[in-house]
Amino acid sequence: MPFEDITLNDGRKASGSNELHPSINPDEYSPGSHLKGTGGLAGHDASAYITQALYAGFSHIDTAQMYRNEESVGIALRQSGMARSDVWITTKYYGSGGSEIKEALVESLKKMGLSYVDLYLIHWPEPVKDLKDTWSQYELVKKEGLAKSIGVSNFKVKDLELLKRHSNITPAVNQINFSPYQLREMSPVLDYCKEHKIVVEAYGSLAPLTKNPGGPVDKPIKKAAERLNATPGQILFSWARQKGIVIVTTTTKNERLHEYLDVADLPALTQEEIKEIDDAGLKGGPSKLHILVRDRLKSTRDAATNQVLMAGVTLMAKMIIILLLMVITVNRYLF
C-alpha cells in the first residue's frame, strides 16, 4: 500500500511520501507520513533533525509560527540540496487578527528563505476573533501566490460550517489530533471533510502507545502487529491510512524515520482488524484512575531506582576513601 499522490480540492497534487513537521519532540507521536511539530524544540534549531528526515526519504515539512524555529526549515532545505519543487512545506498562522495574516506569512517566508509555502493553515480556531475576515485574508495570500493552498487545523464541524458560510474557497486540509481513542469524537469531522473533499491530516496517532498505554486498543494492535511482523506504531499508522488520513509524525531517531516510511510496504489490515481497533477505540482510553496509579507507580519506581543508585555511589565513594587511607597508611609504615 505505497504512499500515493494526494490531489487537493483546489486541484493541486501533493506527492505521496511524508509530511515532515520540524520537531525534536523525542518520539512523542511517531506516525509515518509526516514529521510533526517543533513543540519540544520551540525557539531552538531543529535543522539537523529535518535534514536527517529529508535524507531518510521524507518530502513534506510541517512547521508553524508558534514553534518559533521556522528558520530551521530553510537551513535544512539548503543543507539537503533538494530542489524547492521536491519538498512540500506547510506552516501555520497562530494569531487573533485577520489584518496581520499576510504580514505574518511574509515573515515566516523570510525566516525560511522561501517565496511561497505549499500549504498555509489556521493553527487553531479559538484565537481567531473574526473568522470571516481571517479567511478572506487567507484567500488573498493564496491569490497572490504566497500560499499555493490554504486550510485549517483543529477545526470541528461547527467551525467548518461557520467558515463555509463566509468563504469563497473551501479549505484544502484540516489537520486534527486523531487516534483510535478520538474515533467517536472525530467521526463527524471525518464525515464532513469527506463530503466536502477536505483532506484530513492527523497528528498524535501514536498516543495509545506513547501517552495512554494499557488501554483497550493495545490488544488488537498487538495481534495485528504479530500477524504482519510489524511494530505497534506501524499498525496504528496503517489503521489511520486505511481511513484515508494523511499522517503527521515526529521523531529525532533515524531508525524511527525508516520504520515509519516502511508502513508503505506493509500489507493492508483486514476489515476485521480495523473493526477490532475501532471497537476498542470507541471504549475510550485508560481511565484517569488507571493513569494516576500507573504514573504514581512509575514515580515510585523511579524514586526507588534513584535511591539505590545514590546509595551505590555513596558506598563506592566511601570504599575509595578507605582504600586511599589504607594506601597512605601502608606507605608510611613501609617508608
Buried (B, 14 or more C-beta within 10 A) or exposed (E): EEBEEBEBBBEBEBBBBBBBBBBBBEBBBBBBBBBBBBBBBBEEBBBBBBBBBBBBBBBBBBBBBBBBBBBBBBBBBEBBEBEEEEBBBBBBBBBEBBEBBBEBBEEBBEBBBBEBBBBBBBBBBEBBEBBEBBBBBBBBBBEEEBBBBBBBBBBBEEBBEBBEEEBEBBBBBBBBBBBBBBBEEBEEBBEBBEEEEBBBBBBBBBBBBBBBBBBBBBEBBEBBBEEBEBBBBBBBBBBBBBBEBBBBBBBBEEEBBEBBBBBBEBEEBEEEBBEBBBBBBBEBBBEEEEBEEBEEEEEEEEEEEEEEEEEEEEEEEEEEEEEEEEEEEEEEEEE
